[in-house]
Amino acid sequence: MNSLTKMNETVPTIYEQMVSRGVDRRDFLKFCAWMGAYLGLEHSATAQIAHAIETKRRLPVVWMHFQECTCCSESFLRSSHPIVADILLDKVSLDYTETLQAAAGFQSEEILQETITKYKGEYLLLIEGSIPLGADGAYCVIAGKSALDTVREVAAGAKAIIAWGNCASAGCVQAANPNPTQAMPVSAILKDKTVINVQGCPPIAEVMAGVLVHVLTFDRLPQLDSLGRPKAFYSRRVHDTCARRANYDAGLFVETFDDENARQGYCLYKVGCKGPTTYNSCSTMKWNNGTSYPIQSGHGCIGCSEAKFWDNGPFYQRLTNFPGFGIEATADKVGLTVGGVVAAGALTHAVLTNFRKHEEIGEQPGEKATPPTPPSVKP
Amino acid sequence: MNRSHDYQRVYVWEQPVRWFHWINALCIVVLGVTGFLIAHPPALMNSREASFSYWFGTVRFIHFLTAYVFMANFAFRLYWSFMGNKYANWRGFFPLTKAQLRQIWDVLKVDIFQFSNKPVETLSHNSMAYFTYTATGLLTIFQIISGFALYAPTSSSWFPRLFTWVVPLFGSEATLRMFHYSALWVFAVFTVVHVYLVFYHDYVEGHGVISSIVGGWKFMEKGQIEVEQATGMSAFPAKKTAPLPARKSAPLP
C-alpha cells in the first residue's frame, strides 16, 4: 500500500468517514460481515475487511457513463446496506462521474485530467455503458471526445477496470441485432487489459458492492470466470439455486401464465425461463434487500447477465430464434420444413426410381434365362 | 443390360464396425428422443408433491448417460479407422482424389437425379456416402463438445469441465444450446435420407446392403469386384494386404 500512503495523509480513512457520517461500530462490523458472506469468504475474513476499511484511505474512483440508461447507478444506490451508497459512492471517493458530480463543463474535464494524471496507476475505473464505434464514435461524444478515445485514455493508468452491467460487459440492447451504433463492450476495446464484468441489467447492488470491497480489501482482482465475471457471484446458474427447481426435475411446468400450475408455483421453463443458461446470484441474494427476484414473483428469468440476451429471445419462449432465417424462425420450424421437404423428396425419388431404374430392378434377363441348377445331391 | 450374375460374397463390414453402427444408431435415437423431450417437456401432470416425482430429471439423466456411450463409441470408431480393414479406413472419409470426386458426381447423376443409368458399384460406401459420414462425424464431434460444455455446470466431474472453453466462443450458454439443439434436426433429416437410400440401393442394386450391416457380407457381381480392384476406388492401402476373403461355396453333404 505504499502507493496509497503517498497520497494526501490528511485525508481520513474510509472508516473515519463512515464514523463522521454517523455509522456506529456495530453497523460497520455488520457491513463487513455481510460483505465477507457475499464474497463467499470464511468468517475470519471479516476482520480482514474491517482492517482494510479502517486503514485504507480513499480510493480515487472515476465512474464513466457511455451508452447506458444509468440503471446500474440506480441499482447501486438501492443497495440494502446504506454504507455502500453513502461511503463508496460518496462524492469524496468519486472523483468524476457525469451523473452525480456538481462540476460541469471545463471544470469537470479538468478534474478528470487531474485525477488520471495525479493518481496514475492508483485510481479505480468504473464504466457504465457500451462504446459505439459506428460513425467514428459520433454516437457518444463527451466534451468533444468520442467514448472510444475517452475510455482508452482513462483506462491507460487505471489500477483496475470494472465494467458495470450488460452494456459495458456485453453491449446489451444497443449491441442487439442490427447494432446500429456498432456498440462494443469494454473488454472488446481494451483487449490488453483485464476487465471485471459485473454482469446484469442492472447488476445486483450487493454484487457491485462486493466486487468493490474485494478490490479494496485484497488489493487485487477477484477470481473471474471465462467470460470475465467474478466467480464469487457468477459461478452458479440461477437455475441451480432456484426455489422452483424441484418442479423442474419432477416435470411440473407452468403451461401459461394464468393456469393452475402457475398458481401452484411450478417451474417456468416452458414459458421461457432462461434460468438454466444464466449465471447470476438472483436466486440466492435476491433483489431489494432480499425481498424477491423475477422467478419468485412468477416471471421467468430473461437472462440479463448473459451476452446477447436480447437476441436470444423471445423472453416467453424456451427456444431461441434461429439466426439467418428471419424473425420467428426457431430451430423446430426450420427443422420441420427441411425434414418435410426431404421426406417429400425421398417419396418422389422412390416413385421416380421405379420408372428410371426399371431395368435394374427385379428379374434380370440373365437370371430368367438360366435358372440355377441344383447341386447334385449325393445319397 | 448384360450383367454377369455370378455373385460373390464379400466380407465388408467387420464385427466392430457393425457394433459401432448399431450402438451409434441406438444412441442417436435415445439422445434425439430425450433431447427433444428436454426441449419440449410434455405436460405430464399429477397432484403429487414435486419431491415425489423425478421423471424430467430421469430423462435428463438418460440423455447424459447416453452421451457418454455415444462419445466412447465414436472414439472407438476413430481408433478402428486406423486398425480396421480398408473399407473402414480413415482415408475413405476424405474423398479428395480426382477419381473419388468424379464418383461423387456420378452418384449425384445416377442415384440422386437419375439422369443416367450407368450403375455406380462400390463394395463399401460410395464416395458421396463417405463424404456424408465425414460431415455427420464432424457434427458428432460438435454435439459431444457442445453437449459436455452445457453439461459441465451441473456436474462435479473433471471430464465435462474439459469443455467449458466452448461457451465463450458462442458468447453465452443460450446460444450454444440453440446450436446443440438444432443439430438434433440435422441428425433427424440425416436418418430419413440414410434409411431411405439404404433401401433404395438394396432395391435397385441387389447387393444386400441392408443385411450387410447385420452380417457384414455383401453380394457383388464377380466382374464388378475386379473392376473396383482395378480402378482402386475403395482399395486404399491398408495393413491387411490379403486378398478379399471370398467365401467358398461349401459342397452340400
Interface residues (C-beta under 8 A of the other chain):
Chain A: A170 S226 L227 R236 R237 D240 A246 N247 Y248 D249 A250 G251 L252 F253 E255 N261 Y266 Y269 K270 K274 T277 T278 G303 E306 A307 K308 F309 N312 R318 L319 T320 F322 A331 D332 V334 G335 L336 V338 G339 V342 A343 A346 H349 A350 L352 T353 R356 K357 E359 E360 I361 Q364 P365 G366 E367 P375 V377 K378
Chain B: M1 N2 R3 S4 H5 A39 H40 P41 A43 L44 M45 A50 S51 F52 S53 Y54 W55 F56 G57 V59 I112 Q114 N117 P119 P153 T154 T164 W165 V167 P168 G171 S172 E173 A174 T175 R177 M178 Y181 S182 L184 W185 V186 A188 V189 V192 V193 Y196 Y200 Y203 V204 E205 P251 L252 P253
